[in-house]
Amino acid sequence: MRIRKGYTAAYLLILVLGLSSCMEGLPEVEDPAPRYFIPTLAASLQQSTFPQPESNLLSEEGVLLGKTLFYDPLISANGQVSCGTCHSLELAFGDGISLSAEGVSGKPLHRHAPVLFNLAWNEGLFWDGGSRNLESLIFGPLTHPDEMGANLNETIAYLNSSGNYPEMFYRAFGTDSITSAAIGRSLAQFVRSILSQNSKYDQWKSGENALNSLELQGYQLYQEHCKSCHTEGLFTDLGYHNNGLDASFPDPMELEGLYLGRFRISFADSDLGAFKTPSLRNIAFSAPYMHDGRFETLDEVLDHYRSGIQHSHSLSPALRAGITITDAEKEALKAFLHSLSDYTFITNQAYLP
């Protein structure tokens, strides 16, 4: 550093002391070495690899930071709403509410809060696929005025001045600067790490447990009527379908096409009223059902497919004749769906703060 003539030794001492005081707040870790890992996958999940972007590989430090942020209400506008407010572990990271009003504005949302597990394989997120990856999805609920309503500049200022956050970001990403991108990356790592793969069905597939006769009958009915959209393994085809909930699709200007389904993103007529296929895993924990939470029970869902299909030009071809099953068969199908409940998952303390 060049010093102009006339600058005294006293000034240099002050400069050195000032630099020293600035460095006092930096983490003590000099060379962060994130501990990267790849989750172990059950064979029954039928996925050979765990997908993750090269720019945001899972690390123990990144997942821990993301989990800490997930449960921190102080990153919201009013300091009272966290991601965990609407995504509870015991409900398979859902909220059990049709249209939540738990956000900072107190206004009901227009879509049902989805469950959060096995999302690493999703290339489209939200009910209409409006987000392409978890890194970008995070900022939807984080900044939405009816959800967490965060001002990112204020959130970053809070994180920079709060507890262990500066060191946690440094350990996870090797940077002294907390950025919105790093916030998104860490939350995405935590959500991407959430896996459900140890239900009775999974145990049956691995030979450790057996489905009873009613569940086996339900499995056959699932294969006959459900697997085209709820593909075995993840129990979703990761696609979008109009499943006959409505015959028309209003488009109030103030809702920006929220009732239009995938059409809102693709502008394809075949996507009108089509919404993301949810996984059947943990369906016993994730009521109410559908993108707007209109059905409170599995009985209502199955009765919709039996006799409640609303016809429109974009209705999924597989549903034009509905699903024909007897009352007894409905009970068998429900029994199989309950075998997809992963009690190990919803009690896994590793997912809690």
VOGU-3710 file (C-alpha; in Angstrom, 3 decimals, decimal comma):
1> mrirkgytaa> 0,000/0,000/0,000  1,403/3,412/-0,968  1,437/6,108/1,777  1,401/9,751/0,839  4,126/11,989/2,234  3,202/13,728/5,462  1,275/10,800/6,952  2,638/10,194/10,434  3,473/7,021/12,266  0,523/7,745/14,551
11> yllilvlgls> -1,811/7,656/11,586  -0,359/4,326/10,472  -0,926/2,945/13,986  -4,554/4,079/13,889  -4,963/2,468/10,469  -3,554/-0,844/11,661  -5,739/-0,820/14,778  -8,785/-0,029/12,645  -8,083/-2,953/10,350  -7,602/-5,197/13,346
21> scmeglpeve> -10,928/-4,182/14,829  -12,677/-4,868/11,505  -11,223/-8,361/11,444  -12,401/-9,183/14,963  -15,876/-10,011/13,682  -14,668/-12,509/11,087  -15,051/-16,253/11,745  -12,089/-17,987/13,298  -12,247/-20,750/10,681  -9,479/-19,922/8,192
31> dpapryfipt> -10,009/-22,622/5,592  -13,573/-23,925/5,503  -13,824/-27,444/4,144  -17,497/-28,325/3,674  -18,186/-32,020/4,254  -20,047/-33,056/1,119  -22,258/-36,129/1,108  -24,714/-38,052/-1,052  -27,784/-39,524/0,673  -28,272/-43,290/0,588
41> laaslqqstf> -31,321/-44,251/-1,460  -33,625/-47,198/-0,838  -34,014/-49,526/-3,818  -37,799/-49,148/-3,558  -37,470/-45,459/-4,414  -36,418/-46,693/-7,871  -33,990/-43,844/-8,395  -30,438/-44,823/-9,263  -28,811/-41,483/-8,458  -29,457/-38,520/-6,208
51> pqpesnllse> -29,691/-35,398/-8,403  -28,149/-32,158/-7,240  -26,661/-29,185/-9,071  -22,885/-29,021/-9,277  -23,127/-25,430/-8,079  -24,846/-26,430/-4,837  -23,747/-29,869/-3,679  -25,084/-31,079/-0,340  -22,738/-30,517/2,581  -23,291/-31,085/6,278
61> egvllgktlf> -22,597/-27,406/6,878  -24,971/-26,241/4,126  -27,822/-28,484/5,249  -27,391/-27,409/8,887  -27,452/-23,746/7,880  -30,524/-24,324/5,720  -32,316/-26,130/8,533  -31,500/-23,304/10,950  -32,921/-20,743/8,526  -35,965/-22,958/7,850
71> ydplisangq> -37,046/-22,720/11,478  -36,039/-19,091/12,116  -39,096/-16,777/12,180  -36,880/-13,700/12,411  -36,113/-13,851/8,697  -39,776/-12,952/8,017  -41,201/-9,438/7,870  -42,850/-9,570/11,292  -40,393/-11,940/12,955  -43,134/-14,501/13,620
81> vscgtchsle> -43,357/-16,732/10,525  -40,801/-19,358/9,564  -40,812/-21,928/6,770  -41,660/-24,414/9,497  -44,872/-22,517/10,264  -46,511/-24,024/7,165  -44,355/-27,138/6,807  -44,493/-29,409/9,866  -42,535/-32,650/10,056  -45,367/-34,633/11,661
91> lafgdgisls> -47,559/-33,728/8,647  -44,895/-34,798/6,133  -43,843/-31,139/6,005  -47,367/-29,998/5,130  -49,636/-27,866/7,319  -52,983/-29,666/7,505  -54,837/-26,519/6,378  -56,740/-26,082/3,117  -55,653/-22,498/2,489  -53,389/-21,173/5,196
101> aegvsgkplh> -53,746/-17,706/6,718  -50,649/-18,124/8,892  -48,506/-15,737/6,847  -47,460/-12,236/7,840  -50,527/-10,568/6,270  -53,066/-12,912/7,846  -54,785/-13,294/4,454  -55,693/-16,791/3,214  -53,468/-18,081/0,437  -54,956/-19,222/-2,868
111> rhapvlfnla> -53,130/-22,548/-2,967  -52,614/-25,354/-0,496  -49,137/-25,639/1,055  -47,484/-28,710/-0,525  -45,599/-31,359/1,401  -41,799/-31,275/1,258  -39,988/-34,553/0,660  -38,236/-36,292/-2,234  -38,149/-32,986/-4,112  -34,623/-33,509/-5,425
121> wneglfwdgg> -36,106/-35,176/-8,528  -38,553/-32,368/-9,298  -37,586/-30,182/-12,246  -40,737/-28,096/-11,868  -41,920/-26,836/-8,488  -44,998/-25,135/-7,107  -48,382/-26,511/-8,189  -47,926/-25,176/-11,712  -44,194/-25,740/-12,122  -43,495/-22,026/-11,982
131> srnleslifg> -40,092/-22,569/-10,402  -37,455/-24,703/-12,089  -35,350/-25,583/-9,059  -35,270/-25,411/-5,286  -32,743/-22,588/-5,297  -35,256/-20,281/-7,003  -38,376/-21,718/-5,334  -37,168/-20,575/-1,911  -37,672/-16,902/-2,729  -41,369/-17,335/-3,545
141> plthpdemga> -42,626/-17,975/-0,006  -39,761/-16,033/1,557  -40,679/-12,746/-0,102  -44,409/-13,152/-0,866  -46,367/-10,447/1,013  -48,942/-12,974/2,242  -46,393/-15,581/3,324  -43,109/-14,518/4,953  -42,939/-11,078/3,355  -39,190/-10,743/3,828
151> nlnetiayln> -37,217/-7,744/2,636  -33,992/-9,466/1,599  -31,788/-6,500/2,488  -33,230/-6,444/6,007  -32,928/-10,218/6,272  -29,268/-10,081/5,292  -28,629/-7,304/7,809  -30,241/-9,431/10,530  -28,156/-12,490/9,584  -24,930/-10,482/9,517
161> ssgnypemfy> -25,540/-9,237/13,054  -27,028/-12,346/14,582  -25,392/-15,078/16,610  -23,535/-17,762/14,700  -24,910/-16,979/11,261  -21,770/-15,293/9,846  -19,648/-18,278/10,839  -22,245/-20,771/9,590  -22,341/-19,116/6,166  -18,540/-19,060/6,129
171> rafgtdsits> -18,333/-22,765/6,955  -20,937/-23,664/4,343  -19,814/-21,476/1,456  -16,392/-20,055/2,335  -17,514/-16,452/2,083  -17,518/-13,584/4,572  -20,414/-11,988/2,689  -23,959/-13,200/3,380  -25,946/-12,895/0,152  -29,481/-13,698/-0,926
181> aaigrslaqf> -28,041/-16,354/-3,247  -26,363/-18,067/-0,299  -29,630/-17,955/1,641  -31,398/-19,659/-1,259  -28,645/-22,242/-1,676  -28,640/-23,251/1,987  -32,425/-23,544/2,250  -32,434/-25,523/-0,994  -29,846/-27,913/0,439  -31,960/-28,617/3,493
191> vrsilsqnsk> -35,157/-29,176/1,510  -33,307/-31,310/-1,056  -31,971/-33,503/1,752  -35,483/-34,372/3,020  -36,171/-37,987/2,030  -39,023/-40,386/2,741  -38,287/-43,992/1,804  -39,048/-46,293/4,748  -42,785/-46,975/4,670  -44,346/-50,423/5,054
201> ydqwksgena> -44,417/-50,527/1,251  -40,653/-49,899/1,141  -40,054/-52,599/3,736  -42,213/-55,003/1,703  -40,211/-54,231/-1,426  -36,976/-54,981/0,438  -38,366/-58,234/1,859  -38,342/-57,017/5,464  -42,096/-56,830/5,932  -45,211/-58,089/4,215
211> lnslelqgyq> -48,313/-56,338/3,005  -51,472/-57,993/4,245  -54,076/-59,379/1,842  -56,153/-56,177/1,810  -53,083/-54,034/1,111  -51,988/-56,401/-1,665  -55,419/-56,153/-3,246  -55,111/-52,376/-2,992  -51,695/-52,539/-4,643  -53,217/-54,340/-7,622
221> lyqehcksch> -55,947/-51,699/-7,832  -53,301/-48,964/-7,655  -51,470/-50,570/-10,580  -54,699/-50,765/-12,563  -56,047/-47,285/-11,892  -53,381/-44,970/-10,466  -49,845/-45,760/-11,581  -50,003/-43,911/-14,909  -49,821/-40,598/-13,027  -48,491/-41,766/-9,658
231> teglftdlgy> -45,529/-43,774/-10,938  -44,232/-46,387/-8,511  -41,121/-45,382/-6,602  -41,606/-41,658/-6,145  -45,364/-42,261/-6,654  -45,594/-39,272/-8,970  -44,800/-38,881/-12,656  -43,562/-35,352/-11,866  -46,002/-34,126/-14,488  -49,144/-31,971/-14,639
241> hnngldasfp> -52,688/-33,177/-15,230  -56,195/-31,799/-15,299  -57,840/-34,343/-13,005  -61,387/-33,110/-13,445  -61,743/-30,866/-10,431  -63,469/-28,118/-12,420  -65,186/-27,676/-15,767  -64,238/-24,005/-16,133  -61,267/-21,945/-15,068  -61,880/-18,321/-14,035
251> dpmeleglyl> -59,020/-15,890/-14,384  -59,445/-12,904/-12,057  -56,843/-10,303/-12,944  -55,715/-9,881/-9,343  -54,847/-13,593/-9,031  -52,491/-13,619/-12,027  -53,781/-16,889/-13,452  -53,558/-18,974/-10,286  -56,695/-20,945/-11,225  -55,385/-21,765/-14,706
261> grfrisfads> -52,923/-24,412/-13,569  -49,926/-25,258/-15,725  -51,424/-23,143/-18,542  -50,251/-20,107/-16,552  -46,676/-21,159/-17,347  -46,887/-23,057/-20,645  -49,802/-21,282/-22,386  -50,705/-24,679/-23,877  -54,449/-25,331/-24,060  -53,869/-28,917/-22,942
271> dlgafktpsl> -52,473/-27,572/-19,638  -55,573/-25,592/-18,680  -56,537/-26,666/-15,163  -53,565/-29,033/-14,944  -51,652/-29,113/-11,675  -48,582/-30,949/-10,405  -49,068/-34,628/-9,606  -48,425/-34,944/-5,852  -46,732/-38,021/-4,459  -48,961/-40,669/-2,891
281> rniafsapym> -46,297/-41,260/-0,257  -47,412/-40,146/3,206  -50,846/-39,326/1,844  -52,409/-40,366/5,150  -50,533/-37,481/6,837  -50,997/-34,802/4,198  -54,731/-33,989/4,220  -56,417/-31,894/2,949  -55,886/-32,711/-0,708  -55,551/-31,089/-4,142
291> hdgrfetlde> -53,953/-27,763/-5,050  -56,623/-25,852/-3,142  -57,147/-28,327/-0,309  -60,804/-28,848/-1,239  -60,983/-32,493/-0,114  -60,631/-33,208/3,589  -60,402/-37,017/3,428  -59,123/-39,823/1,221  -62,723/-40,987/0,851  -63,587/-37,655/-0,764
301> vldhyrsgiq> -60,610/-37,963/-3,101  -61,503/-41,472/-4,220  -65,188/-40,588/-4,580  -64,173/-37,696/-6,827  -62,424/-40,110/-9,186  -65,345/-42,552/-9,018  -68,174/-40,133/-9,718  -67,112/-36,489/-9,469  -65,015/-35,907/-12,598  -65,797/-32,554/-14,247
311> hshslspalr> -65,299/-32,653/-18,005  -63,435/-30,044/-20,033  -61,371/-30,097/-23,227  -58,123/-30,387/-21,245  -59,242/-33,211/-18,946  -56,627/-35,952/-18,724  -57,602/-38,690/-21,236  -57,035/-41,356/-18,577  -59,897/-39,890/-16,528  -62,563/-39,373/-19,183
321> agititdaek> -64,410/-42,489/-18,038  -63,595/-41,972/-14,361  -62,351/-44,813/-12,165  -64,737/-47,687/-11,583  -64,229/-49,439/-8,255  -66,637/-50,911/-5,735  -66,920/-49,790/-2,137  -64,932/-52,853/-1,054  -62,233/-52,081/-3,601  -62,095/-48,500/-2,360
331> ealkaflhsl> -61,305/-49,796/1,119  -58,557/-52,015/-0,286  -57,044/-49,121/-2,224  -57,113/-46,972/0,915  -55,330/-49,752/2,811  -52,535/-49,749/0,251  -52,277/-45,965/0,344  -51,836/-46,158/4,112  -48,960/-48,606/3,583  -47,093/-45,663/2,008
341> sdytfitnqa> -46,992/-43,911/5,393  -43,402/-43,440/6,558  -43,485/-43,166/10,345  -39,686/-43,149/10,514  -39,691/-40,044/8,346  -42,288/-38,007/10,265  -40,479/-38,663/13,557  -36,929/-38,159/12,283  -35,322/-35,753/14,766  -32,608/-34,903/12,222
351> ylp> -35,158/-32,754/10,413  -35,967/-30,711/13,503  -34,002/-27,718/14,840
//
